[in-house]
Amino acid sequence: MGLEYLRGTFVGDQRLIAAGTIIAVAPLIALFFSLQRYFFRGVNEGAVKG
């Protein structure tokens, strides 16, 4: 929603939109990397072995 606001307000400034995207995505990437061992452990435990 915030990125749509940036796009609507600053139509010509692609650098500002890119900066907003990085700010929005960076916490998600950091969270994934910090919790990836639990994520992949759950994927491995749910796998069907045959």
PyMOL Python script that loads the backbone (N, CA, C, O; Angstrom):
from pymol import cmd

cmd.read_pdbstr("""\
ATOM      1  N   MET A   1       0.834  -1.174   0.000  1.00  0.00           N
ATOM      2  CA  MET A   1       0.000   0.000   0.000  1.00  0.00           C
ATOM      3  C   MET A   1       0.889   1.251   0.000  1.00  0.00           C
ATOM      4  O   MET A   1       0.601   2.231  -0.687  1.00  0.00           O
ATOM      5  N   GLY A   2       1.950   1.200   0.766  1.00  0.00           N
ATOM      6  CA  GLY A   2       2.866   2.329   0.815  1.00  0.00           C
ATOM      7  C   GLY A   2       3.594   2.533  -0.497  1.00  0.00           C
ATOM      8  O   GLY A   2       3.853   3.668  -0.900  1.00  0.00           O
ATOM      9  N   LEU A   3       3.930   1.425  -1.176  1.00  0.00           N
ATOM     10  CA  LEU A   3       4.607   1.545  -2.466  1.00  0.00           C
ATOM     11  C   LEU A   3       3.679   2.122  -3.523  1.00  0.00           C
ATOM     12  O   LEU A   3       4.126   2.860  -4.402  1.00  0.00           O
ATOM     13  N   GLU A   4       2.403   1.800  -3.452  1.00  0.00           N
ATOM     14  CA  GLU A   4       1.440   2.402  -4.378  1.00  0.00           C
ATOM     15  C   GLU A   4       1.339   3.905  -4.133  1.00  0.00           C
ATOM     16  O   GLU A   4       1.183   4.678  -5.078  1.00  0.00           O
ATOM     17  N   TYR A   5       1.426   4.317  -2.890  1.00  0.00           N
ATOM     18  CA  TYR A   5       1.410   5.736  -2.568  1.00  0.00           C
ATOM     19  C   TYR A   5       2.631   6.427  -3.162  1.00  0.00           C
ATOM     20  O   TYR A   5       2.527   7.511  -3.735  1.00  0.00           O
ATOM     21  N   LEU A   6       3.792   5.787  -3.018  1.00  0.00           N
ATOM     22  CA  LEU A   6       5.006   6.371  -3.598  1.00  0.00           C
ATOM     23  C   LEU A   6       4.908   6.457  -5.113  1.00  0.00           C
ATOM     24  O   LEU A   6       5.323   7.447  -5.714  1.00  0.00           O
ATOM     25  N   ARG A   7       4.361   5.423  -5.721  1.00  0.00           N
ATOM     26  CA  ARG A   7       4.255   5.419  -7.176  1.00  0.00           C
ATOM     27  C   ARG A   7       3.295   6.518  -7.649  1.00  0.00           C
ATOM     28  O   ARG A   7       3.541   7.171  -8.662  1.00  0.00           O
ATOM     29  N   GLY A   8       2.211   6.712  -6.913  1.00  0.00           N
ATOM     30  CA  GLY A   8       1.247   7.729  -7.300  1.00  0.00           C
ATOM     31  C   GLY A   8       1.758   9.143  -7.051  1.00  0.00           C
ATOM     32  O   GLY A   8       1.449  10.056  -7.816  1.00  0.00           O
ATOM     33  N   THR A   9       2.527   9.331  -6.003  1.00  0.00           N
ATOM     34  CA  THR A   9       3.003  10.657  -5.646  1.00  0.00           C
ATOM     35  C   THR A   9       4.237  11.057  -6.431  1.00  0.00           C
ATOM     36  O   THR A   9       4.348  12.196  -6.885  1.00  0.00           O
ATOM     37  N   PHE A  10       5.159  10.132  -6.592  1.00  0.00           N
ATOM     38  CA  PHE A  10       6.437  10.420  -7.246  1.00  0.00           C
ATOM     39  C   PHE A  10       6.557   9.580  -8.516  1.00  0.00           C
ATOM     40  O   PHE A  10       7.333   8.626  -8.573  1.00  0.00           O
ATOM     41  N   VAL A  11       5.783   9.944  -9.523  1.00  0.00           N
ATOM     42  CA  VAL A  11       5.701   9.136 -10.738  1.00  0.00           C
ATOM     43  C   VAL A  11       7.040   9.058 -11.447  1.00  0.00           C
ATOM     44  O   VAL A  11       7.410   7.984 -11.920  1.00  0.00           O
ATOM     45  N   GLY A  12       7.777  10.150 -11.540  1.00  0.00           N
ATOM     46  CA  GLY A  12       9.003  10.157 -12.307  1.00  0.00           C
ATOM     47  C   GLY A  12      10.247   9.755 -11.547  1.00  0.00           C
ATOM     48  O   GLY A  12      11.296   9.572 -12.164  1.00  0.00           O
ATOM     49  N   ASP A  13      10.179   9.609 -10.246  1.00  0.00           N
ATOM     50  CA  ASP A  13      11.371   9.344  -9.454  1.00  0.00           C
ATOM     51  C   ASP A  13      11.506   7.855  -9.158  1.00  0.00           C
ATOM     52  O   ASP A  13      11.039   7.375  -8.125  1.00  0.00           O
ATOM     53  N   GLN A  14      12.141   7.133 -10.061  1.00  0.00           N
ATOM     54  CA  GLN A  14      12.304   5.691  -9.918  1.00  0.00           C
ATOM     55  C   GLN A  14      13.230   5.324  -8.755  1.00  0.00           C
ATOM     56  O   GLN A  14      13.077   4.267  -8.143  1.00  0.00           O
ATOM     57  N   ARG A  15      14.181   6.194  -8.460  1.00  0.00           N
ATOM     58  CA  ARG A  15      15.097   5.913  -7.348  1.00  0.00           C
ATOM     59  C   ARG A  15      14.367   5.897  -6.014  1.00  0.00           C
ATOM     60  O   ARG A  15      14.678   5.078  -5.149  1.00  0.00           O
ATOM     61  N   LEU A  16      13.415   6.776  -5.837  1.00  0.00           N
ATOM     62  CA  LEU A  16      12.650   6.814  -4.593  1.00  0.00           C
ATOM     63  C   LEU A  16      11.780   5.572  -4.458  1.00  0.00           C
ATOM     64  O   LEU A  16      11.648   5.025  -3.363  1.00  0.00           O
ATOM     65  N   ILE A  17      11.194   5.127  -5.545  1.00  0.00           N
ATOM     66  CA  ILE A  17      10.383   3.912  -5.515  1.00  0.00           C
ATOM     67  C   ILE A  17      11.264   2.700  -5.205  1.00  0.00           C
ATOM     68  O   ILE A  17      10.861   1.831  -4.433  1.00  0.00           O
ATOM     69  N   ALA A  18      12.459   2.632  -5.795  1.00  0.00           N
ATOM     70  CA  ALA A  18      13.380   1.528  -5.516  1.00  0.00           C
ATOM     71  C   ALA A  18      13.821   1.543  -4.055  1.00  0.00           C
ATOM     72  O   ALA A  18      13.923   0.487  -3.431  1.00  0.00           O
ATOM     73  N   ALA A  19      14.080   2.716  -3.510  1.00  0.00           N
ATOM     74  CA  ALA A  19      14.473   2.819  -2.107  1.00  0.00           C
ATOM     75  C   ALA A  19      13.338   2.364  -1.190  1.00  0.00           C
ATOM     76  O   ALA A  19      13.578   1.680  -0.195  1.00  0.00           O
ATOM     77  N   GLY A  20      12.124   2.737  -1.517  1.00  0.00           N
ATOM     78  CA  GLY A  20      10.972   2.293  -0.732  1.00  0.00           C
ATOM     79  C   GLY A  20      10.782   0.796  -0.796  1.00  0.00           C
ATOM     80  O   GLY A  20      10.396   0.173   0.193  1.00  0.00           O
ATOM     81  N   THR A  21      11.049   0.211  -1.952  1.00  0.00           N
ATOM     82  CA  THR A  21      10.942  -1.235  -2.103  1.00  0.00           C
ATOM     83  C   THR A  21      11.975  -1.948  -1.253  1.00  0.00           C
ATOM     84  O   THR A  21      11.663  -2.944  -0.601  1.00  0.00           O
ATOM     85  N   ILE A  22      13.209  -1.447  -1.253  1.00  0.00           N
ATOM     86  CA  ILE A  22      14.272  -2.052  -0.442  1.00  0.00           C
ATOM     87  C   ILE A  22      13.923  -1.955   1.042  1.00  0.00           C
ATOM     88  O   ILE A  22      14.111  -2.914   1.790  1.00  0.00           O
ATOM     89  N   ILE A  23      13.421  -0.813   1.461  1.00  0.00           N
ATOM     90  CA  ILE A  23      13.053  -0.629   2.872  1.00  0.00           C
ATOM     91  C   ILE A  23      11.916  -1.572   3.257  1.00  0.00           C
ATOM     92  O   ILE A  23      11.872  -2.056   4.388  1.00  0.00           O
ATOM     93  N   ALA A  24      10.999  -1.837   2.331  1.00  0.00           N
ATOM     94  CA  ALA A  24       9.875  -2.720   2.631  1.00  0.00           C
ATOM     95  C   ALA A  24      10.277  -4.192   2.636  1.00  0.00           C
ATOM     96  O   ALA A  24       9.717  -4.976   3.403  1.00  0.00           O
ATOM     97  N   VAL A  25      11.233  -4.581   1.801  1.00  0.00           N
ATOM     98  CA  VAL A  25      11.581  -5.992   1.644  1.00  0.00           C
ATOM     99  C   VAL A  25      12.721  -6.420   2.572  1.00  0.00           C
ATOM    100  O   VAL A  25      12.796  -7.594   2.936  1.00  0.00           O
ATOM    101  N   ALA A  26      13.591  -5.520   2.956  1.00  0.00           N
ATOM    102  CA  ALA A  26      14.762  -5.861   3.766  1.00  0.00           C
ATOM    103  C   ALA A  26      14.405  -6.563   5.082  1.00  0.00           C
ATOM    104  O   ALA A  26      15.067  -7.544   5.421  1.00  0.00           O
ATOM    105  N   PRO A  27      13.402  -6.121   5.836  1.00  0.00           N
ATOM    106  CA  PRO A  27      13.075  -6.850   7.072  1.00  0.00           C
ATOM    107  C   PRO A  27      12.591  -8.278   6.811  1.00  0.00           C
ATOM    108  O   PRO A  27      12.865  -9.178   7.605  1.00  0.00           O
ATOM    109  N   LEU A  28      11.877  -8.491   5.709  1.00  0.00           N
ATOM    110  CA  LEU A  28      11.411  -9.836   5.387  1.00  0.00           C
ATOM    111  C   LEU A  28      12.576 -10.757   5.049  1.00  0.00           C
ATOM    112  O   LEU A  28      12.592 -11.920   5.452  1.00  0.00           O
ATOM    113  N   ILE A  29      13.544 -10.239   4.312  1.00  0.00           N
ATOM    114  CA  ILE A  29      14.721 -11.038   3.963  1.00  0.00           C
ATOM    115  C   ILE A  29      15.535 -11.348   5.215  1.00  0.00           C
ATOM    116  O   ILE A  29      16.008 -12.473   5.381  1.00  0.00           O
ATOM    117  N   ALA A  30      15.701 -10.376   6.086  1.00  0.00           N
ATOM    118  CA  ALA A  30      16.446 -10.612   7.324  1.00  0.00           C
ATOM    119  C   ALA A  30      15.731 -11.638   8.202  1.00  0.00           C
ATOM    120  O   ALA A  30      16.383 -12.487   8.810  1.00  0.00           O
ATOM    121  N   LEU A  31      14.426 -11.571   8.274  1.00  0.00           N
ATOM    122  CA  LEU A  31      13.659 -12.536   9.052  1.00  0.00           C
ATOM    123  C   LEU A  31      13.800 -13.936   8.475  1.00  0.00           C
ATOM    124  O   LEU A  31      13.954 -14.901   9.223  1.00  0.00           O
ATOM    125  N   PHE A  32      13.749 -14.057   7.153  1.00  0.00           N
ATOM    126  CA  PHE A  32      13.908 -15.367   6.529  1.00  0.00           C
ATOM    127  C   PHE A  32      15.280 -15.949   6.822  1.00  0.00           C
ATOM    128  O   PHE A  32      15.384 -17.117   7.195  1.00  0.00           O
ATOM    129  N   PHE A  33      16.332 -15.161   6.660  1.00  0.00           N
ATOM    130  CA  PHE A  33      17.676 -15.681   6.886  1.00  0.00           C
ATOM    131  C   PHE A  33      17.913 -16.038   8.344  1.00  0.00           C
ATOM    132  O   PHE A  33      18.667 -16.967   8.635  1.00  0.00           O
ATOM    133  N   SER A  34      17.285 -15.319   9.261  1.00  0.00           N
ATOM    134  CA  SER A  34      17.483 -15.645  10.666  1.00  0.00           C
ATOM    135  C   SER A  34      16.692 -16.881  11.094  1.00  0.00           C
ATOM    136  O   SER A  34      17.072 -17.550  12.055  1.00  0.00           O
ATOM    137  N   LEU A  35      15.613 -17.189  10.404  1.00  0.00           N
ATOM    138  CA  LEU A  35      14.770 -18.329  10.772  1.00  0.00           C
ATOM    139  C   LEU A  35      14.779 -19.453   9.738  1.00  0.00           C
ATOM    140  O   LEU A  35      13.930 -20.342   9.797  1.00  0.00           O
ATOM    141  N   GLN A  36      15.713 -19.433   8.800  1.00  0.00           N
ATOM    142  CA  GLN A  36      15.679 -20.421   7.726  1.00  0.00           C
ATOM    143  C   GLN A  36      15.921 -21.846   8.226  1.00  0.00           C
ATOM    144  O   GLN A  36      15.410 -22.792   7.626  1.00  0.00           O
ATOM    145  N   ARG A  37      16.682 -22.027   9.301  1.00  0.00           N
ATOM    146  CA  ARG A  37      16.926 -23.389   9.789  1.00  0.00           C
ATOM    147  C   ARG A  37      15.622 -24.023  10.260  1.00  0.00           C
ATOM    148  O   ARG A  37      15.409 -25.218  10.056  1.00  0.00           O
ATOM    149  N   TYR A  38      14.742 -23.236  10.891  1.00  0.00           N
ATOM    150  CA  TYR A  38      13.461 -23.772  11.338  1.00  0.00           C
ATOM    151  C   TYR A  38      12.534 -24.032  10.158  1.00  0.00           C
ATOM    152  O   TYR A  38      11.775 -25.000  10.157  1.00  0.00           O
ATOM    153  N   PHE A  39      12.600 -23.172   9.166  1.00  0.00           N
ATOM    154  CA  PHE A  39      11.768 -23.329   7.974  1.00  0.00           C
ATOM    155  C   PHE A  39      12.128 -24.618   7.248  1.00  0.00           C
ATOM    156  O   PHE A  39      11.243 -25.407   6.916  1.00  0.00           O
ATOM    157  N   PHE A  40      13.406 -24.841   6.999  1.00  0.00           N
ATOM    158  CA  PHE A  40      13.817 -26.028   6.264  1.00  0.00           C
ATOM    159  C   PHE A  40      13.683 -27.291   7.108  1.00  0.00           C
ATOM    160  O   PHE A  40      13.488 -28.372   6.554  1.00  0.00           O
ATOM    161  N   ARG A  41      13.779 -27.186   8.421  1.00  0.00           N
ATOM    162  CA  ARG A  41      13.547 -28.336   9.282  1.00  0.00           C
ATOM    163  C   ARG A  41      12.090 -28.787   9.151  1.00  0.00           C
ATOM    164  O   ARG A  41      11.812 -29.984   9.082  1.00  0.00           O
ATOM    165  N   GLY A  42      11.185 -27.850   9.118  1.00  0.00           N
ATOM    166  CA  GLY A  42       9.760 -28.175   8.946  1.00  0.00           C
ATOM    167  C   GLY A  42       9.471 -28.769   7.590  1.00  0.00           C
ATOM    168  O   GLY A  42       8.632 -29.663   7.475  1.00  0.00           O
ATOM    169  N   VAL A  43      10.139 -28.297   6.568  1.00  0.00           N
ATOM    170  CA  VAL A  43       9.950 -28.855   5.228  1.00  0.00           C
ATOM    171  C   VAL A  43      10.472 -30.281   5.192  1.00  0.00           C
ATOM    172  O   VAL A  43       9.845 -31.150   4.585  1.00  0.00           O
ATOM    173  N   ASN A  44      11.599 -30.536   5.826  1.00  0.00           N
ATOM    174  CA  ASN A  44      12.189 -31.866   5.831  1.00  0.00           C
ATOM    175  C   ASN A  44      11.348 -32.859   6.641  1.00  0.00           C
ATOM    176  O   ASN A  44      11.215 -34.018   6.246  1.00  0.00           O
ATOM    177  N   GLU A  45      10.787 -32.423   7.756  1.00  0.00           N
ATOM    178  CA  GLU A  45       9.970 -33.316   8.578  1.00  0.00           C
ATOM    179  C   GLU A  45       8.652 -33.655   7.900  1.00  0.00           C
ATOM    180  O   GLU A  45       8.105 -34.733   8.134  1.00  0.00           O
ATOM    181  N   GLY A  46       8.141 -32.782   7.085  1.00  0.00           N
ATOM    182  CA  GLY A  46       6.875 -33.030   6.403  1.00  0.00           C
ATOM    183  C   GLY A  46       7.019 -33.825   5.123  1.00  0.00           C
ATOM    184  O   GLY A  46       6.014 -34.157   4.494  1.00  0.00           O
ATOM    185  N   ALA A  47       8.235 -34.138   4.721  1.00  0.00           N
ATOM    186  CA  ALA A  47       8.451 -34.860   3.475  1.00  0.00           C
ATOM    187  C   ALA A  47       8.051 -36.326   3.630  1.00  0.00           C
ATOM    188  O   ALA A  47       8.236 -36.932   4.685  1.00  0.00           O
ATOM    189  N   VAL A  48       7.504 -36.869   2.564  1.00  0.00           N
ATOM    190  CA  VAL A  48       7.123 -38.278   2.557  1.00  0.00           C
ATOM    191  C   VAL A  48       8.313 -39.073   2.047  1.00  0.00           C
ATOM    192  O   VAL A  48       8.828 -38.818   0.958  1.00  0.00           O
ATOM    193  N   LYS A  49       8.739 -40.036   2.844  1.00  0.00           N
ATOM    194  CA  LYS A  49       9.875 -40.863   2.445  1.00  0.00           C
ATOM    195  C   LYS A  49       9.342 -42.195   1.914  1.00  0.00           C
ATOM    196  O   LYS A  49       8.467 -42.825   2.508  1.00  0.00           O
ATOM    197  N   GLY A  50       9.897 -42.589   0.785  1.00  0.00           N
ATOM    198  CA  GLY A  50       9.365 -43.823   0.227  1.00  0.00           C
ATOM    199  C   GLY A  50      10.320 -44.641  -0.513  1.00  0.00           C
ATOM    200  O   GLY A  50       9.960 -45.703  -1.021  1.00  0.00           O
TER     201      GLY A  50
END
""", "prot")
cmd.dss("prot")
cmd.show_as("cartoon", "prot")
cmd.util.cbc("prot")
cmd.orient("prot")
